[in-house]
Amino acid sequence: MTDCNGKRLLIIDDEENMRHMLSVVLNKAGYKVTMAENGEQGLAIQQRTPFPCILCDLKMPKMDGLQFLEALDGIIPQPIILMMSAYATIDDAVKAMKSGAYDFITKPFKTAEVLLVLKKAFNHLKLCEENTRLKAKVQELQGTDNFEDIIGKSPKMRSLLQLTEKVAKYDTTVLITGESGTGKELIAKGIHRNSDRRDNPFITINCGSIPENLLESEFFGYTKGAFTGADKDRKGLFEEANGGTLFLDEIGELPLGLQVKLLRVLQEQEIRPVGSVKTKKIDARVITATAKEMEKEVEEGRFREDLFYRLNVMTLKLPPLRERKEDIPRLCSHFLTILNKKMHLAIEYVSSDAMGILLSQEWKGNIRELKNCLERAAIVAETNQIQPVDLSGSHTKTTSEDTIHDLLGTYSLKQAKKVIEKKLISGALEASKGNKSMAARMLEISYPSLLSKIKEYL
C-alpha cells in the first residue's frame, strides 16, 4: 500500500535550478522530497524505495520521460506520474497520458499550479487506498476472497470455503453434499469461477428433472436420424461444457443404466452421441451434488459403487442453516437488499425481536426457506423494518389485561419490567447460543449493560 499520508515525492529533472526550486517550495508545503538527475537514476531509486508519486521532466538525457514511463510499466506498486516540460506540444501530452501519466504540467509554471496538481494526485491515491480497504472489508465479511456470492462467516463456513478455494485450482472431481436449500450450486459456481476454466461455459443439469429416456441424449447429444424427431445433429451437455465445467445436480437420481455410461466418460474423457458410431474427445470438469446419503444409496444398490468412488475424489459437505445460525443476520441483510431492488421496497432491517425469532427456528428448508420467509414478511410489512407480526403472517395483537397478567404474574410495573427483561435476555442468549455480543445487538443494548443485567437477573 502506498504511503500517501507521508506525502513522499520523487522529482526527476536534469536542471539543477529546477530541482532546487521545487525542493524548496515542496518541502515548505509539507512534501518529503527526493531528487534524481535523470530517468535512469530515478528508476533505480523507485525500484529500491517505491514512491507513491513522481514528478518527472519529459526531455532528459540518457532516459527521457516517455522511456521512464515505459520502464515503470508492470512495476508494483504503480506510482502516479506527473510529467512536466518546457517544450510541450499536444502530441507530447497525448503520448505521456497514453503511456500512463496522471497529469501534464507545462513549464514555466506557477507554484500554485504545481501544488494544485500534486494535491489532486495525492487525493486520488487516498481514494484508491480507501477503495482497496473497502474491498478487503467486503471480502472479509463474505468469508473468503474469491467466493463473493456465498454469504457466511461462521467457523464451519469459513473452513468449508477455505477448502473449496484450494479445490478450485485443480480439475479434481468434486461431490458436494448437503440438505436441500443449503447452496450447493453456489459452491459449484464458485469453484468454476475461481478455476482456470472460468472463461469457458458452466453448464447445469438437474438429474432428477429430466425423463430417463431423454437423459442420454441430453448428456451426450445425438446425430440426425437417431430417433423420431432428430432432424439434425445436436450437441449434448458434455460437449457444450467442453473446456468448462458440467454441474450434475441431484446425481443420486441418475438411473443405473446411465451411471455406467457416465463412469466411462469420466474414465476415458470421451463421449458417443446417440445414433453415432464415433466417439468424441471432451474436456469438461465434472462437479456433482446431492442431498442423499450416497453411502446408503450404494449399500442398497441404487448407485454404482465404482461411480461413487470416481465422483467422491473430494467431498464438500455444506452445513445446514441450523448449524450456522451466526450467518442468519448477514443472510437477512443480503436478501433484503435483493428484495428491495426486486420488489421496489424500502425495508431497512429486521427488528431485534424478529431476528430473535429467526435465530430460534430450525430451518429445515435451510437458506431457501429463510429467503422465502423474508420475502413474505417484506410484502406484508407496514414499516421499514421486519417485525415479529410480519413473520407470523398475523396482524392481530392480544391486548387482554388478564392475558398480560397471566404472562407476567403481576400488576406491578416495576416487577413486570424485571420479568420481561429476564425473559428477553434469556431468549436472546438461547437464540444466540450464548454469544453475548450477538445477544446485546438483538436486545439493542450495550455489551456492558447486558453483562450487568445478566449478573442481576441470571
Buried (B, 14 or more C-beta within 10 A) or exposed (E): EBBBEEBBBBBBBBBEEBBEBBBEBBEEBEBEBBBBBBBBBBBEBBEEEBBBBBBBBBBBEEBBBBBBBBBBEEEEEBBBBBBBBEEBEEEBBEBBBEBBBBBBBBBEEEBEEBBEBBEBBBEBBEEBBEEEEEEEEEBEBBBBEBBBEBBBBBEBBBEBBEBBBEBBEBBEBBBBBBBBBBBBBBBBBBBBBBBEBEEBBBBBBBBEEBEEEEBBBBBBBBBEEBEEEBEEBBBBBBBBBBEBBBBBBBBBBBEEEBBEBBBBBBEEEBBBBBBBEEBBEBBBBBBBBBBBEBEEBBEEEBBBEEBBEBBBEBEBEBBBBEBBBBBBBBBBBBBBEEBBEEEEBEBEBBBBBBBBBBBEBEBEBBBBBBBEBBBEBBEBBEEEBBBBBBBEEEEEEEEEEEEEEEEBEEEEEEEBEBBEBBEBBBBBBEBBEEBBEBBBBBBEBEEEEBEEBBEEBE
